[in-house]
Amino acid sequence: MPIRHSSPRLFSALERRCTHAILLAAFFAGTAPAQQAVPLPDAPQPALFAAVPAGLAAAAPAQHGEETPLAGNQHENIPVLTMAPHPEGARYWIAGQANVILQGRLPFHSPYQGPNSFRNSAEYKTSLLGTLYMAVRPWRSIRYQNDLILDIESAGGRGLSEALGLAGFTNLDVVRNPNLGSAPYLARYEVHQVIGLTSKTAPQESGPFSVADSVPLRRIEFRIGKMTLPDFFDVNPVGSDSHLQFMNWTIDNNGAWDYAADTRGYTVGGMAEYDEPAWSIRYGIFAMPVVANGIDMDWAFSRAHGNNTEFELRHSLIPGRQGATRILFYDNRAHMGNYRVAVEDFLSGADTARYGVTRPTITLHEKFNALKYGVGYNFEQDMTDNLRIFGRFGWDNGATESFAYTEDDQTVEFGGDYRGTPWHRSDDKIGLAMVSNAIKKDHQNYLKHGGLGFLLGDGNLSYGRENIVEGYYNWHAWRGLYYAVDVQHIADPGYNRARGPAWVGSARGHIDF
């Protein structure tokens, strides 16, 4: 049995007692006409809330820890992009979002399919995700900021094929265990502490993870509590937000980054970050799940934990434009298995004789303190006033069981978005991205002999890279209301050349308030 600390038990109890009324009020509050502030993505980006972009370093800093006011008529030029405004200079943050995605799939070629296949029949499913964001800043100090953060969330609906059969699944909002239901739960509870190393400050955009509207130019930040790692690691302003941008798992996140998380995408731990005007470095250690894709976490950090280190350089390759590069390293320790051992013991007959299994079974070969490690690269670059491009590369060791995010050992992606200014729709976006996912030889052999992962398993495998192209148009209808259409083409779904290609179409409605 895993060792569980008293605090996680307390918060688990609170999660069960959270009422539906809180989120229902949040969902429908946005339907009333109101003022508004700025868009609030489900996975807000630290470049907005924590790190100071390189371009802000040149701004005239405030002295003696005073907040930097916005100059001239800057407020008049800020578009209205939420249903209700956030009061300027407030020491609290209350906001929310609701996201509904309808996805449908056409039939595709499939000579066979297994228990974990992406099904070849026509199908449509709807998902609903709602989040209530709450944060308070106990005192006004800029140099020594502090935020107390509490977010409540509800995830309902289903994914196509119950979110099985693809490494790059088509809807990031889908919970990988639909049996959890849609009851509200505590998504995040964090303590955020800033320690300024200078009295010079620069403006930042207030948000759910940092309420203050300015920060010290040089600082150390600490966070401890429950969170999701993509809030702060591997962030990319062009491809990280499934509510206003792309929807695919391996486009919005690095597929080869098997980041510590439960089946809903959250974990408990702590992180530290050092920020300079032009660069940042961050490190975090977080709890791993007890079993692959599990909801329960192993609180014995001595045997199960995920280490994550990222370096971010905010430097543009084009003068006068924004750009950034990020390099991520991670290693996980958990009760994981080895694909090669699972296949060898099955082919030798040892597992069949001992356990009666008819396919390689990696869960029979799991060991505590097993190691999985990898690296990621992430870049963004503004090309013009309207065009931005981005890309990612990810790699992991591949022999160790895929455990927390998706079954992907190597990923390469490239894409971009274009603002609709030329057709007088400056808050609309059109985006296009391509991602190519792969798994290593041991992982391939495991699936070929009929093995099942927590996402994949066609019963056989004719291996090929899983190549996905996704395009979307996001239409800003009014204030915080958005609609989008999205199309995804998946070649060799689940790395299987014998199946596919598959087409998935989506319609999305999103509201920020």
TIDRENDREN-978486 format. One record per residue (C-alpha): residue in one letter; residue number from 1; x, y, z. Coordinates in pm, 1 decimal. Layout:
// TIDRENDREN-978486
A / NUM / X / Y / Z
...
***
This chain:
// TIDRENDREN-978486
M / 1 / 0.0 / 0.0 / 0.0
P / 2 / 134.7 / 345.8 / -77.6
I / 3 / 211.8 / 578.1 / 207.5
R / 4 / -34.5 / 868.3 / 203.5
H / 5 / 19.9 / 1194.1 / 386.9
S / 6 / -260.0 / 1342.7 / 595.2
S / 7 / -293.7 / 1659.6 / 384.6
P / 8 / -377.4 / 1477.5 / 56.1
R / 9 / -642.8 / 1277.7 / 249.5
L / 10 / -795.8 / 1600.4 / 370.0
F / 11 / -807.2 / 1748.9 / 21.2
S / 12 / -949.0 / 1425.3 / -122.3
A / 13 / -1230.7 / 1449.8 / 129.2
L / 14 / -1290.0 / 1812.1 / 32.3
E / 15 / -1303.4 / 1714.2 / -333.7
R / 16 / -1584.9 / 1468.7 / -261.0
R / 17 / -1777.8 / 1736.4 / -71.9
C / 18 / -1751.3 / 2011.1 / -336.2
T / 19 / -2101.7 / 2082.5 / -465.4
H / 20 / -2216.9 / 2095.5 / -823.2
A / 21 / -2369.8 / 2434.4 / -752.7
I / 22 / -2031.4 / 2608.2 / -751.2
L / 23 / -1945.6 / 2504.9 / -1104.5
L / 24 / -2298.1 / 2540.3 / -1236.5
A / 25 / -2297.8 / 2898.2 / -1117.9
A / 26 / -1962.2 / 2947.2 / -1285.8
F / 27 / -2080.2 / 2792.5 / -1613.3
F / 28 / -2392.3 / 3005.0 / -1646.6
A / 29 / -2258.8 / 3329.1 / -1506.4
G / 30 / -2098.1 / 3390.8 / -1844.9
T / 31 / -2431.1 / 3394.1 / -2024.1
A / 32 / -2529.0 / 3732.1 / -1878.4
P / 33 / -2401.8 / 4041.5 / -2060.5
A / 34 / -2107.1 / 4198.9 / -1882.4
Q / 35 / -1779.0 / 4378.8 / -1921.7
Q / 36 / -1455.3 / 4187.5 / -1956.7
A / 37 / -1077.1 / 4173.0 / -1925.2
V / 38 / -849.3 / 3920.6 / -2091.4
P / 39 / -892.7 / 3559.5 / -2214.5
L / 40 / -829.8 / 3288.6 / -1956.7
P / 41 / -696.2 / 2963.0 / -2099.7
D / 42 / -729.9 / 2629.3 / -1917.3
A / 43 / -354.6 / 2597.6 / -1899.3
P / 44 / -235.0 / 2958.9 / -1858.3
Q / 45 / 118.8 / 3029.7 / -1954.4
P / 46 / 394.7 / 3135.2 / -1719.0
A / 47 / 520.0 / 3382.6 / -1976.5
L / 48 / 201.8 / 3574.7 / -1898.2
F / 49 / 185.6 / 3526.9 / -1524.2
A / 50 / 533.9 / 3450.3 / -1395.5
A / 51 / 818.0 / 3516.0 / -1633.9
V / 52 / 906.9 / 3859.1 / -1769.0
P / 53 / 925.7 / 3851.8 / -2149.7
A / 54 / 1247.5 / 3982.3 / -2296.5
G / 55 / 1070.5 / 4280.8 / -2445.9
L / 56 / 961.7 / 4402.3 / -2102.8
A / 57 / 1315.1 / 4418.8 / -1971.8
A / 58 / 1369.3 / 4741.9 / -2159.9
A / 59 / 1067.6 / 4908.6 / -2000.8
A / 60 / 1135.1 / 5181.2 / -1747.4
P / 61 / 1119.0 / 5002.7 / -1411.7
A / 62 / 939.5 / 5132.8 / -1107.0
Q / 63 / 1154.6 / 5212.7 / -806.3
H / 64 / 1126.6 / 5120.9 / -439.0
G / 65 / 895.1 / 4829.7 / -502.8
E / 66 / 608.8 / 5042.3 / -636.8
E / 67 / 376.7 / 4900.0 / -898.4
T / 68 / 419.4 / 5023.7 / -1255.6
P / 69 / 102.4 / 5194.4 / -1387.7
L / 70 / -15.2 / 5150.0 / -1743.9
A / 71 / 63.8 / 5457.6 / -1948.7
G / 72 / -163.7 / 5687.6 / -2147.7
N / 73 / -473.2 / 5535.3 / -2302.0
Q / 74 / -337.3 / 5181.4 / -2303.2
H / 75 / -652.3 / 5053.9 / -2130.4
E / 76 / -867.4 / 5189.0 / -2411.7
N / 77 / -686.2 / 4966.9 / -2663.4
I / 78 / -731.9 / 4643.3 / -2470.4
P / 79 / -1000.9 / 4434.5 / -2645.2
V / 80 / -1295.7 / 4300.7 / -2444.9
L / 81 / -1228.2 / 3925.4 / -2435.1
T / 82 / -1414.5 / 3795.6 / -2128.3
M / 83 / -1774.2 / 3818.3 / -2013.6
A / 84 / -1696.3 / 4002.7 / -1689.1
P / 85 / -1412.3 / 4238.9 / -1596.8
H / 86 / -1140.3 / 4177.8 / -1342.9
P / 87 / -1102.6 / 4491.0 / -1123.7
E / 88 / -772.3 / 4667.4 / -1179.1
G / 89 / -535.5 / 4655.4 / -884.1
A / 90 / -746.6 / 4398.9 / -697.3
R / 91 / -576.7 / 4160.6 / -455.7
Y / 92 / -795.8 / 3870.5 / -561.0
W / 93 / -877.7 / 3681.4 / -878.9
I / 94 / -1211.8 / 3515.9 / -946.9
A / 95 / -1274.6 / 3393.0 / -1298.4
G / 96 / -1376.6 / 3083.7 / -1487.4
Q / 97 / -1422.7 / 2909.5 / -1816.2
A / 98 / -1637.7 / 2642.3 / -1976.5
N / 99 / -1535.6 / 2444.5 / -2282.7
V / 100 / -1758.1 / 2212.4 / -2487.6
I / 101 / -1612.5 / 2001.2 / -2769.2
L / 102 / -1818.3 / 1785.3 / -3005.7
Q / 103 / -1605.5 / 1541.4 / -3206.1
G / 104 / -1703.5 / 1299.0 / -3477.1
R / 105 / -1519.0 / 1033.4 / -3674.8
L / 106 / -1590.2 / 879.6 / -4014.4
P / 107 / -1542.5 / 503.6 / -4073.0
F / 108 / -1192.6 / 407.3 / -4187.1
H / 109 / -1004.3 / 101.5 / -4313.9
S / 110 / -935.3 / -153.3 / -4038.7
P / 111 / -882.0 / -526.7 / -4111.1
Y / 112 / -874.1 / -592.7 / -3734.3
Q / 113 / -891.7 / -413.0 / -3402.7
G / 114 / -820.3 / -498.8 / -3041.4
P / 115 / -935.2 / -404.1 / -2691.0
N / 116 / -755.1 / -68.1 / -2696.3
S / 117 / -803.8 / 25.2 / -3062.3
F / 118 / -927.0 / 352.2 / -3203.1
R / 119 / -1253.3 / 212.7 / -3338.9
N / 120 / -1315.5 / 219.9 / -3711.6
S / 121 / -1690.6 / 281.2 / -3702.1
A / 122 / -1860.1 / 620.2 / -3731.1
E / 123 / -1889.5 / 780.9 / -3389.9
Y / 124 / -1940.3 / 1115.0 / -3217.1
K / 125 / -1880.5 / 1218.5 / -2855.7
T / 126 / -1906.6 / 1537.5 / -2652.3
S / 127 / -1685.2 / 1658.4 / -2368.7
L / 128 / -1748.4 / 1938.8 / -2119.3
L / 129 / -1482.0 / 2096.3 / -1899.7
G / 130 / -1548.7 / 2381.0 / -1657.7
T / 131 / -1307.4 / 2550.9 / -1419.2
L / 132 / -1354.7 / 2809.7 / -1146.2
Y / 133 / -1027.7 / 2996.3 / -1077.2
M / 134 / -978.4 / 3165.8 / -739.6
A / 135 / -668.8 / 3335.4 / -598.6
V / 136 / -595.1 / 3593.8 / -331.4
R / 137 / -289.9 / 3809.3 / -272.4
P / 138 / -271.6 / 3863.4 / 106.9
W / 139 / -52.5 / 4175.7 / 93.1
R / 140 / 50.4 / 4436.0 / -163.3
S / 141 / 426.8 / 4392.0 / -151.4
I / 142 / 572.3 / 4363.1 / -501.5
R / 143 / 913.6 / 4243.5 / -391.9
Y / 144 / 770.9 / 3970.9 / -167.5
Q / 145 / 449.5 / 3868.9 / -340.0
N / 146 / 236.6 / 3582.8 / -216.1
D / 147 / -64.5 / 3414.0 / -376.9
L / 148 / -302.7 / 3153.4 / -236.1
I / 149 / -464.5 / 2961.8 / -520.7
L / 150 / -769.3 / 2733.0 / -527.4
D / 151 / -934.7 / 2602.4 / -846.9
I / 152 / -1243.5 / 2382.0 / -874.1
E / 153 / -1311.4 / 2182.8 / -1187.8
S / 154 / -1561.6 / 1946.3 / -1344.5
A / 155 / -1488.7 / 1719.9 / -1642.1
G / 156 / -1775.7 / 1540.0 / -1812.1
G / 157 / -1862.7 / 1364.0 / -2133.1
R / 158 / -1659.3 / 1108.3 / -2323.3
G / 159 / -1390.7 / 1087.7 / -2586.2
L / 160 / -1400.6 / 895.7 / -2911.9
S / 161 / -1326.0 / 526.5 / -2843.3
E / 162 / -1311.9 / 615.0 / -2471.5
A / 163 / -984.0 / 801.4 / -2542.9
L / 164 / -811.2 / 478.3 / -2650.6
G / 165 / -613.4 / 381.9 / -2960.4
L / 166 / -407.7 / 695.2 / -3032.4
A / 167 / -84.5 / 832.8 / -2891.5
G / 168 / -192.5 / 1175.1 / -3015.4
F / 169 / -551.3 / 1165.8 / -2899.9
T / 170 / -780.1 / 1421.7 / -3056.3
N / 171 / -924.0 / 1600.6 / -2748.1
L / 172 / -706.8 / 1722.9 / -2459.9
D / 173 / -1015.1 / 1789.9 / -2243.6
V / 174 / -1106.7 / 1421.4 / -2224.0
V / 175 / -1038.0 / 1245.5 / -1894.4
R / 176 / -867.4 / 915.4 / -1967.9
N / 177 / -1089.7 / 733.6 / -1714.7
P / 178 / -1453.8 / 819.8 / -1793.8
N / 179 / -1573.2 / 615.4 / -1495.0
L / 180 / -1459.4 / 897.6 / -1265.6
G / 181 / -1774.4 / 1090.0 / -1354.8
S / 182 / -1833.8 / 1464.7 / -1370.7
A / 183 / -1853.3 / 1548.1 / -999.2
P / 184 / -1654.8 / 1865.9 / -915.1
Y / 185 / -1306.2 / 1816.2 / -771.9
L / 186 / -1018.4 / 2029.9 / -648.2
A / 187 / -801.1 / 2081.5 / -954.4
R / 188 / -537.3 / 2306.1 / -796.1
Y / 189 / -443.7 / 2429.4 / -452.5
E / 190 / -115.5 / 2617.1 / -441.6
V / 191 / 91.2 / 2852.0 / -235.0
H / 192 / 294.2 / 3083.4 / -458.4
Q / 193 / 576.8 / 3291.2 / -311.6
V / 194 / 791.2 / 3548.9 / -494.7
I / 195 / 1118.7 / 3675.1 / -349.5
G / 196 / 1240.9 / 3979.1 / -539.9
L / 197 / 1615.3 / 4023.9 / -580.5
T / 198 / 1583.1 / 4385.2 / -696.4
S / 199 / 1348.9 / 4678.7 / -638.4
K / 200 / 1317.2 / 4732.1 / -1014.8
T / 201 / 993.6 / 4596.3 / -1156.2
A / 202 / 824.1 / 4529.6 / -1487.6
P / 203 / 455.2 / 4482.5 / -1571.2
Q / 204 / 299.5 / 4141.4 / -1605.9
E / 205 / -52.2 / 4033.7 / -1695.4
S / 206 / -251.9 / 3944.5 / -1384.2
G / 207 / -390.7 / 3593.0 / -1384.6
P / 208 / -502.1 / 3295.8 / -1178.2
F / 209 / -145.6 / 3195.9 / -1087.5
S / 210 / -10.8 / 3543.6 / -1003.7
V / 211 / -251.4 / 3822.0 / -908.9
A / 212 / -4.0 / 4114.6 / -905.8
D / 213 / 27.7 / 4321.7 / -1223.0
S / 214 / 403.4 / 4377.5 / -1184.9
V / 215 / 699.3 / 4167.6 / -1071.7
P / 216 / 1064.3 / 4222.8 / -976.9
L / 217 / 1293.4 / 4202.0 / -1279.9
R / 218 / 1508.9 / 3945.1 / -1097.3
R / 219 / 1335.0 / 3708.1 / -861.3
I / 220 / 1294.5 / 3359.0 / -720.5
E / 221 / 951.1 / 3196.5 / -720.6
F / 222 / 830.5 / 2897.7 / -520.3
R / 223 / 511.4 / 2695.4 / -566.0
I / 224 / 387.5 / 2405.9 / -357.6
G / 225 / 58.6 / 2218.3 / -374.1
K / 226 / -157.1 / 2049.5 / -636.2
M / 227 / -107.8 / 2158.3 / -995.5
T / 228 / -60.4 / 2035.2 / -1350.6
L / 229 / 293.5 / 2053.2 / -1485.9
P / 230 / 201.7 / 2204.6 / -1827.4
D / 231 / 94.3 / 2517.8 / -1636.7
F / 232 / 464.0 / 2598.4 / -1593.8
F / 233 / 678.0 / 2357.7 / -1802.9
D / 234 / 684.1 / 2311.7 / -2183.0
V / 235 / 453.1 / 2611.0 / -2227.2
N / 236 / 415.8 / 2752.7 / -2576.8
P / 237 / 185.0 / 3049.2 / -2653.1
V / 238 / 108.9 / 2912.0 / -3000.3
G / 239 / 41.3 / 2549.8 / -2903.8
S / 240 / -55.4 / 2490.8 / -2539.6
D / 241 / -422.3 / 2588.2 / -2506.5
S / 242 / -683.9 / 2333.7 / -2613.8
H / 243 / -962.2 / 2587.5 / -2552.9
L / 244 / -856.2 / 2853.7 / -2800.9
Q / 245 / -597.7 / 2670.7 / -3014.7
F / 246 / -522.2 / 2308.6 / -3111.7
M / 247 / -697.5 / 2014.1 / -2945.1
N / 248 / -458.1 / 1720.2 / -2997.6
W / 249 / -264.2 / 1581.7 / -2698.0
T / 250 / 70.4 / 1571.1 / -2877.3
I / 251 / 34.7 / 1915.8 / -3033.5
D / 252 / -60.9 / 2102.5 / -2715.6
N / 253 / 200.9 / 1911.5 / -2510.8
N / 254 / 523.5 / 1723.9 / -2578.2
G / 255 / 403.5 / 1366.1 / -2628.1
A / 256 / 735.0 / 1210.7 / -2520.6
W / 257 / 723.4 / 1398.6 / -2188.2
D / 258 / 559.7 / 1140.2 / -1959.3
Y / 259 / 498.3 / 1405.7 / -1696.2
A / 260 / 387.9 / 1313.0 / -1343.4
A / 261 / 8.3 / 1324.0 / -1323.5
D / 262 / -304.7 / 1135.8 / -1228.9
T / 263 / -557.3 / 1043.5 / -1497.0
R / 264 / -701.8 / 1397.0 / -1482.7
G / 265 / -357.4 / 1549.9 / -1539.8
Y / 266 / -284.0 / 1679.0 / -1187.7
T / 267 / -23.1 / 1595.3 / -925.6
V / 268 / 110.6 / 1723.1 / -592.7
G / 269 / 460.1 / 1859.9 / -538.2
G / 270 / 670.2 / 2172.0 / -541.5
M / 271 / 883.4 / 2378.1 / -776.9
A / 272 / 1129.5 / 2665.3 / -771.4
E / 273 / 1205.4 / 2913.0 / -1049.0
Y / 274 / 1474.2 / 3176.9 / -1099.1
D / 275 / 1388.3 / 3458.0 / -1340.8
E / 276 / 1604.9 / 3713.8 / -1516.2
P / 277 / 1467.2 / 3954.6 / -1780.1
A / 278 / 1599.9 / 3739.0 / -2065.0
W / 279 / 1599.3 / 3385.8 / -1920.0
S / 280 / 1454.9 / 3154.9 / -1655.4
I / 281 / 1537.8 / 2819.1 / -1503.5
R / 282 / 1283.5 / 2608.3 / -1315.5
Y / 283 / 1289.0 / 2276.8 / -1128.6
G / 284 / 1007.7 / 2072.0 / -977.2
I / 285 / 955.5 / 1738.7 / -801.1
F / 286 / 611.0 / 1580.5 / -809.6
A / 287 / 420.3 / 1266.9 / -706.1
M / 288 / 369.5 / 980.2 / -951.7
P / 289 / 53.9 / 766.2 / -979.6
V / 290 / 36.9 / 425.0 / -809.6
V / 291 / -49.4 / 251.5 / -1139.5
A / 292 / -27.6 / 363.4 / -1501.4
N / 293 / -296.7 / 623.1 / -1575.1
G / 294 / -423.1 / 592.6 / -1217.2
I / 295 / -614.1 / 845.6 / -1011.2
D / 296 / -435.2 / 762.1 / -683.1
M / 297 / -86.1 / 899.2 / -618.2
D / 298 / 207.7 / 726.4 / -446.1
W / 299 / 306.2 / 958.4 / -161.0
A / 300 / 632.9 / 773.6 / -86.4
F / 301 / 860.2 / 1018.6 / -271.2
S / 302 / 1164.9 / 805.8 / -187.5
R / 303 / 1047.5 / 540.7 / -435.9
A / 304 / 815.4 / 730.1 / -671.8
H / 305 / 854.6 / 1084.8 / -799.6
G / 306 / 907.8 / 1287.6 / -1114.4
N / 307 / 1194.1 / 1537.6 / -1152.1
N / 308 / 1158.1 / 1815.3 / -1409.8
T / 309 / 1414.3 / 2081.6 / -1505.0
E / 310 / 1366.9 / 2343.7 / -1776.4
F / 311 / 1576.8 / 2629.5 / -1909.7
E / 312 / 1401.6 / 2908.7 / -2100.1
L / 313 / 1576.1 / 3171.8 / -2311.4
R / 314 / 1363.2 / 3463.2 / -2431.2
H / 315 / 1553.4 / 3565.5 / -2743.8
S / 316 / 1420.8 / 3637.4 / -3090.4
L / 317 / 1593.1 / 3533.8 / -3411.3
I / 318 / 1423.5 / 3828.3 / -3585.0
P / 319 / 1503.1 / 4178.2 / -3458.2
G / 320 / 1204.0 / 4354.8 / -3307.6
R / 321 / 1001.0 / 4034.3 / -3271.9
Q / 322 / 921.7 / 3802.8 / -2978.0
G / 323 / 1084.2 / 3460.0 / -2956.1
A / 324 / 1179.6 / 3198.2 / -2699.5
T / 325 / 1347.7 / 2858.9 / -2667.6
R / 326 / 1299.2 / 2600.9 / -2390.7
I / 327 / 1493.6 / 2284.8 / -2309.6
L / 328 / 1334.7 / 2032.5 / -2072.9
F / 329 / 1487.5 / 1735.3 / -1890.9
Y / 330 / 1284.4 / 1489.2 / -1687.2
D / 331 / 1318.5 / 1158.8 / -1506.1
N / 332 / 1047.2 / 954.8 / -1335.8
R / 333 / 1076.5 / 692.1 / -1064.5
A / 334 / 770.7 / 471.9 / -1015.0
H / 335 / 633.7 / 117.1 / -1003.8
M / 336 / 687.4 / 60.8 / -1376.3
G / 337 / 764.3 / -232.3 / -1604.1
N / 338 / 1005.5 / -301.5 / -1890.1
Y / 339 / 872.7 / -384.1 / -2238.6
R / 340 / 1165.7 / -607.7 / -2333.5
V / 341 / 1138.7 / -820.1 / -2019.3
A / 342 / 762.3 / -853.7 / -2063.9
V / 343 / 803.4 / -979.3 / -2422.9
E / 344 / 1092.8 / -1214.7 / -2344.9
D / 345 / 911.8 / -1378.0 / -2052.9
F / 346 / 598.6 / -1422.5 / -2260.9
L / 347 / 780.9 / -1574.6 / -2559.4
S / 348 / 973.4 / -1812.3 / -2333.7
G / 349 / 644.7 / -1938.7 / -2190.0
A / 350 / 733.6 / -1835.3 / -1835.4
D / 351 / 445.9 / -1592.1 / -1793.7
T / 352 / 193.4 / -1828.0 / -1951.0
A / 353 / 298.6 / -2113.3 / -1723.5
R / 354 / 299.5 / -1897.0 / -1411.1
Y / 355 / 6.1 / -1661.7 / -1470.7
G / 356 / -190.3 / -1817.2 / -1758.0
V / 357 / -167.3 / -1504.6 / -1975.7
T / 358 / -208.6 / -1521.5 / -2352.7
R / 359 / -22.8 / -1200.9 / -2436.8
P / 360 / 278.0 / -1012.9 / -2296.4
T / 361 / 165.3 / -828.1 / -1983.8
I / 362 / 387.5 / -548.6 / -1859.7
T / 363 / 208.9 / -514.1 / -1526.1
L / 364 / 352.4 / -854.2 / -1428.3
H / 365 / 703.5 / -707.8 / -1446.9
E / 366 / 665.8 / -377.1 / -1265.6
K / 367 / 924.4 / -284.4 / -1003.6
F / 368 / 950.5 / -0.1 / -756.9
N / 369 / 1201.2 / 273.9 / -836.3
A / 370 / 1204.6 / 190.0 / -1209.7
L / 371 / 1351.7 / 476.4 / -1412.5
K / 372 / 1211.5 / 655.9 / -1718.0
Y / 373 / 1384.9 / 965.7 / -1854.2
G / 374 / 1373.5 / 1200.5 / -2150.1
V / 375 / 1438.9 / 1541.3 / -2300.5
G / 376 / 1226.9 / 1800.8 / -2477.5
Y / 377 / 1286.7 / 2106.5 / -2696.3
N / 378 / 1032.5 / 2382.1 / -2753.6
F / 379 / 1052.9 / 2706.6 / -2953.0
E / 380 / 826.8 / 2994.3 / -3056.8
Q / 381 / 891.7 / 3282.9 / -3294.9
D / 382 / 685.4 / 3579.0 / -3413.3
M / 383 / 736.9 / 3617.1 / -3789.4
T / 384 / 509.3 / 3916.5 / -3859.0
D / 385 / 248.8 / 4113.7 / -3667.6
N / 386 / -1.6 / 3835.4 / -3741.1
L / 387 / 201.1 / 3517.0 / -3800.0
R / 388 / 363.9 / 3303.8 / -3528.0
I / 389 / 537.5 / 2966.5 / -3564.3
F / 390 / 632.8 / 2702.6 / -3307.2
G / 391 / 778.6 / 2356.4 / -3276.9
R / 392 / 869.2 / 2078.2 / -3036.1
F / 393 / 1095.2 / 1774.8 / -3023.0
G / 394 / 1075.2 / 1506.2 / -2755.1
W / 395 / 1256.4 / 1182.4 / -2677.3
D / 396 / 1249.5 / 928.9 / -2393.5
N / 397 / 1433.1 / 603.5 / -2325.3
G / 398 / 1141.3 / 396.5 / -2458.2
A / 399 / 1214.0 / 66.6 / -2281.3
T / 400 / 1033.5 / 167.0 / -1961.8
E / 401 / 654.8 / 151.0 / -1943.6
S / 402 / 458.1 / 457.0 / -2056.2
F / 403 / 292.2 / 553.5 / -1732.8
A / 404 / 125.0 / 892.8 / -1694.9
Y / 405 / 61.2 / 1092.1 / -2013.8
T / 406 / 56.8 / 895.4 / -2339.5
E / 407 / 236.4 / 614.1 / -2523.0
D / 408 / 490.2 / 815.1 / -2719.6
D / 409 / 869.9 / 774.7 / -2715.0
Q / 410 / 961.2 / 1034.3 / -2976.3
T / 411 / 774.6 / 1334.2 / -3114.4
V / 412 / 847.5 / 1604.2 / -3371.6
E / 413 / 602.2 / 1884.4 / -3440.1
F / 414 / 584.6 / 2211.5 / -3626.7
G / 415 / 304.5 / 2460.4 / -3676.1
G / 416 / 180.2 / 2813.4 / -3647.7
D / 417 / -116.5 / 3043.4 / -3621.4
Y / 418 / -230.9 / 3354.7 / -3806.1
R / 419 / -435.6 / 3639.4 / -3663.2
G / 420 / -735.6 / 3754.1 / -3866.0
T / 421 / -635.9 / 4120.3 / -3888.5
P / 422 / -625.5 / 4125.9 / -4273.6
W / 423 / -998.0 / 4032.2 / -4287.0
H / 424 / -1083.8 / 4269.8 / -3997.4
R / 425 / -1114.6 / 3990.6 / -3738.8
S / 426 / -810.4 / 4062.3 / -3521.3
D / 427 / -926.9 / 3833.4 / -3237.7
D / 428 / -985.5 / 3537.4 / -3469.2
K / 429 / -710.9 / 3280.7 / -3525.9
I / 430 / -640.4 / 3019.0 / -3788.4
G / 431 / -389.3 / 2748.0 / -3700.1
L / 432 / -215.4 / 2455.9 / -3867.8
A / 433 / 23.1 / 2202.4 / -3711.9
M / 434 / 181.6 / 1867.1 / -3796.3
V / 435 / 316.9 / 1613.9 / -3547.7
S / 436 / 494.1 / 1281.3 / -3602.2
N / 437 / 500.5 / 1037.3 / -3308.5
A / 438 / 703.6 / 717.6 / -3268.7
I / 439 / 778.1 / 437.0 / -3022.2
K / 440 / 1101.2 / 240.6 / -2971.9
K / 441 / 1164.0 / -120.5 / -3082.0
D / 442 / 1086.6 / -281.7 / -2744.7
H / 443 / 755.8 / -95.6 / -2725.5
Q / 444 / 676.6 / -195.4 / -3085.0
N / 445 / 740.5 / -566.1 / -3013.2
Y / 446 / 519.9 / -550.0 / -2706.0
L / 447 / 223.7 / -423.6 / -2909.2
K / 448 / 299.3 / -655.2 / -3203.6
H / 449 / 268.0 / -965.0 / -2981.6
G / 450 / -68.4 / -844.1 / -2851.1
G / 451 / 38.3 / -652.8 / -2542.3
L / 452 / -185.1 / -379.5 / -2403.4
G / 453 / -71.2 / -43.8 / -2275.3
F / 454 / -294.8 / 194.0 / -2085.4
L / 455 / -393.8 / 352.3 / -2420.1
L / 456 / -281.7 / 126.8 / -2707.3
G / 457 / -336.6 / -233.5 / -2813.9
D / 458 / -475.0 / -343.3 / -3152.3
G / 459 / -385.3 / -709.0 / -3089.2
N / 460 / -116.0 / -688.4 / -3358.0
L / 461 / 103.3 / -421.0 / -3513.3
S / 462 / 239.3 / -332.7 / -3854.5
Y / 463 / 453.7 / -47.8 / -3730.7
G / 464 / 457.0 / 301.0 / -3876.6
R / 465 / 493.2 / 647.0 / -3728.8
E / 466 / 167.2 / 805.8 / -3617.5
N / 467 / 147.7 / 1123.8 / -3825.7
I / 468 / -118.3 / 1383.6 / -3746.3
V / 469 / -216.7 / 1707.7 / -3918.0
E / 470 / -455.4 / 1945.6 / -3740.6
G / 471 / -610.8 / 2270.5 / -3854.3
Y / 472 / -858.4 / 2502.1 / -3682.4
Y / 473 / -1037.0 / 2834.1 / -3713.5
N / 474 / -1122.1 / 3005.8 / -3383.3
W / 475 / -1394.3 / 3271.8 / -3413.6
H / 476 / -1433.4 / 3539.0 / -3147.2
A / 477 / -1809.1 / 3586.5 / -3137.1
W / 478 / -1853.8 / 3841.8 / -2857.3
R / 479 / -1663.3 / 3936.2 / -2541.1
G / 480 / -1556.7 / 3602.0 / -2386.5
L / 481 / -1752.1 / 3381.2 / -2625.1
Y / 482 / -1564.4 / 3181.2 / -2891.2
Y / 483 / -1654.5 / 2914.7 / -3143.9
A / 484 / -1414.4 / 2697.2 / -3341.6
V / 485 / -1410.9 / 2431.2 / -3611.7
D / 486 / -1125.0 / 2182.6 / -3623.2
V / 487 / -1015.9 / 1897.0 / -3850.9
Q / 488 / -756.3 / 1629.1 / -3774.1
H / 489 / -609.3 / 1369.2 / -4009.5
I / 490 / -441.1 / 1070.5 / -3838.8
A / 491 / -220.4 / 843.1 / -4050.2
D / 492 / -134.1 / 502.4 / -3897.4
P / 493 / -345.0 / 543.7 / -3579.9
G / 494 / -178.1 / 376.5 / -3281.7
Y / 495 / 140.2 / 333.3 / -3495.1
N / 496 / -37.7 / 71.8 / -3708.2
R / 497 / -1.5 / 92.0 / -4087.8
A / 498 / -269.4 / -176.7 / -4126.9
R / 499 / -534.7 / 70.1 / -4002.4
G / 500 / -645.9 / 413.4 / -4109.2
P / 501 / -610.9 / 686.5 / -4205.6
A / 502 / -873.2 / 839.6 / -3978.6
W / 503 / -1045.5 / 1177.1 / -4005.5
V / 504 / -1185.5 / 1355.7 / -3698.7
G / 505 / -1390.8 / 1673.6 / -3714.7
S / 506 / -1466.9 / 1896.5 / -3415.0
A / 507 / -1685.1 / 2187.8 / -3315.2
R / 508 / -1594.6 / 2381.8 / -3001.3
G / 509 / -1773.7 / 2638.3 / -2789.8
H / 510 / -1577.8 / 2828.3 / -2525.9
I / 511 / -1665.4 / 3097.2 / -2274.4
D / 512 / -1439.1 / 3300.2 / -2042.8
F / 513 / -1579.0 / 3501.4 / -1756.1
***
